[in-house]
Amino acid sequence: MKWVTRADAKVDRIACPWLIRRFVDPEAEFLYVPAEQVAAVAERESAIPFDVPGAKLGHVDGRCSFESILREYNLTDPALQTLGLIVHAADIAADLDTVPEGRGLMAIAHGFSALYGARDLEKLEAEAPLYDALYEWCRRRVDA
């Protein structure tokens, strides 16, 4: 399946593809396009839009897109829920300090953005191990 979102990914637009590939669609293909092209690309490519205004898998009812995907696909793993809180804090400026890890993830995500710029697919591949590690940390924290 194809998925489409806005270019210049930072927090949610990297965390969501990681989540999708790991827990929803291992063969997912991601398209990063200018914001004004998301709807047209979604229609032309039969792609699922995420993290764009108005998307079902976007910021809805105070959730970030990662949390909307957790909800839509009934991903109830407590470690993923914990990771969702961290992604939420890192992605939503007003909620940055709701969990202590939020500032760290925001800094790292913005650092990757500075390193990779508009090369979003490379950025996604480079950051995936970070989310693997953070998920494992959440798993151990929940299991403790």
C-alpha positions as CSV (number, residue, x, y, z in Angstrom):
1,M,0.0,0.0,0.0
2,K,1.1,3.6,-0.6
3,W,0.9,6.3,2.0
4,V,1.4,10.0,1.4
5,T,2.2,13.0,3.5
6,R,3.9,16.4,3.4
7,A,7.6,16.8,2.7
8,D,10.1,18.1,5.2
9,A,9.4,15.4,7.8
10,K,10.4,15.9,11.4
11,V,8.7,14.1,14.3
12,D,5.2,12.7,13.3
13,R,6.0,12.2,9.6
14,I,8.9,9.9,10.5
15,A,7.4,8.2,13.6
16,C,4.2,7.3,11.6
17,P,6.0,5.5,8.8
18,W,8.0,3.6,11.3
19,L,4.8,2.6,13.1
20,I,3.1,1.7,9.9
21,R,5.9,-0.5,8.6
22,R,6.4,-2.2,11.9
23,F,2.8,-2.8,12.9
24,V,0.4,-2.1,10.1
25,D,1.9,-2.6,6.6
26,P,5.4,-4.1,6.4
27,E,5.5,-3.4,2.6
28,A,4.3,0.2,2.9
29,E,5.7,2.7,0.4
30,F,5.9,6.3,1.5
31,L,5.5,9.4,-0.7
32,Y,6.6,12.8,0.7
33,V,5.2,15.6,-1.4
34,P,4.6,19.4,-1.1
35,A,1.6,20.0,1.2
36,E,-0.6,21.4,-1.6
37,Q,-0.1,18.2,-3.6
38,V,-1.0,15.6,-1.0
39,A,-4.7,15.3,-2.0
40,A,-3.9,15.0,-5.7
41,V,-1.1,12.4,-5.1
42,A,-3.3,10.4,-2.7
43,E,-6.0,10.2,-5.4
44,R,-3.7,9.5,-8.3
45,E,-1.6,6.9,-6.5
46,S,-4.5,5.4,-4.4
47,A,-2.4,6.3,-1.4
48,I,-3.5,6.8,2.2
49,P,-2.9,10.4,3.4
50,F,-1.5,11.0,6.9
51,D,-0.3,13.9,9.0
52,V,-2.1,16.5,6.8
53,P,-4.9,18.8,7.8
54,G,-8.3,17.0,7.4
55,A,-6.8,13.5,7.2
56,K,-8.4,10.8,9.3
57,L,-4.8,9.8,10.2
58,G,-3.8,13.3,11.2
59,H,-4.1,15.6,14.2
60,V,-7.7,14.9,15.4
61,D,-9.3,15.7,18.7
62,G,-6.0,16.6,20.4
63,R,-4.2,13.5,19.0
64,C,-1.1,13.6,16.9
65,S,-1.0,11.5,13.8
66,F,0.9,8.7,15.5
67,E,-1.8,8.4,18.1
68,S,-4.5,8.5,15.4
69,I,-2.9,5.6,13.6
70,L,-2.7,3.7,17.0
71,R,-6.4,4.2,17.4
72,E,-7.4,3.5,13.8
73,Y,-5.5,0.2,13.7
74,N,-6.4,-0.8,17.3
75,L,-2.7,-1.0,18.3
76,T,-3.1,-1.3,22.0
77,D,0.4,-2.6,23.0
78,P,1.2,-0.6,26.2
79,A,4.7,0.1,24.9
80,L,3.3,1.6,21.7
81,Q,0.9,3.7,23.8
82,T,3.9,5.0,25.8
83,L,5.8,5.7,22.7
84,G,2.7,7.6,21.4
85,L,2.9,9.9,24.4
86,I,6.5,10.7,23.7
87,V,5.8,11.3,20.0
88,H,2.9,13.5,20.9
89,A,5.0,15.6,23.3
90,A,7.8,16.0,20.7
91,D,5.3,16.9,17.9
92,I,2.9,19.2,19.6
93,A,4.7,22.3,20.9
94,A,2.0,23.1,23.6
95,D,2.4,19.6,25.0
96,L,6.2,19.4,24.8
97,D,6.8,18.9,28.6
98,T,4.0,16.4,29.2
99,V,6.6,13.6,29.3
100,P,10.3,14.1,29.9
101,E,11.4,12.3,26.8
102,G,9.5,14.7,24.5
103,R,12.2,17.3,24.4
104,G,14.9,14.8,23.6
105,L,12.9,13.2,20.7
106,M,12.1,16.7,19.4
107,A,15.8,17.7,19.5
108,I,16.9,14.4,17.8
109,A,14.1,14.7,15.1
110,H,15.0,18.2,14.3
111,G,18.7,17.3,14.2
112,F,18.0,14.6,11.6
113,S,16.0,17.1,9.7
114,A,19.0,19.5,9.7
115,L,21.3,16.7,8.5
116,Y,19.0,15.3,5.8
117,G,17.0,18.3,4.7
118,A,14.5,17.4,2.0
119,R,15.7,13.9,1.6
120,D,12.8,12.5,3.6
121,L,13.1,8.8,2.5
122,E,16.8,8.7,3.5
123,K,15.8,10.5,6.8
124,L,13.2,7.8,7.5
125,E,15.7,5.0,6.9
126,A,18.3,6.7,9.1
127,E,15.9,7.3,12.0
128,A,14.1,3.9,12.0
129,P,16.7,2.4,14.3
130,L,16.1,5.3,16.8
131,Y,12.4,4.3,16.9
132,D,13.3,0.6,17.2
133,A,15.4,1.5,20.2
134,L,12.9,3.8,21.8
135,Y,10.1,1.2,21.4
136,E,12.3,-1.4,23.1
137,W,13.0,1.1,25.9
138,C,9.2,1.6,26.2
139,R,8.7,-2.1,26.2
140,R,11.1,-2.6,29.1
141,R,9.7,0.3,31.0
142,V,6.1,-1.1,30.7
143,D,7.3,-4.6,31.6
144,A,9.2,-3.4,34.7
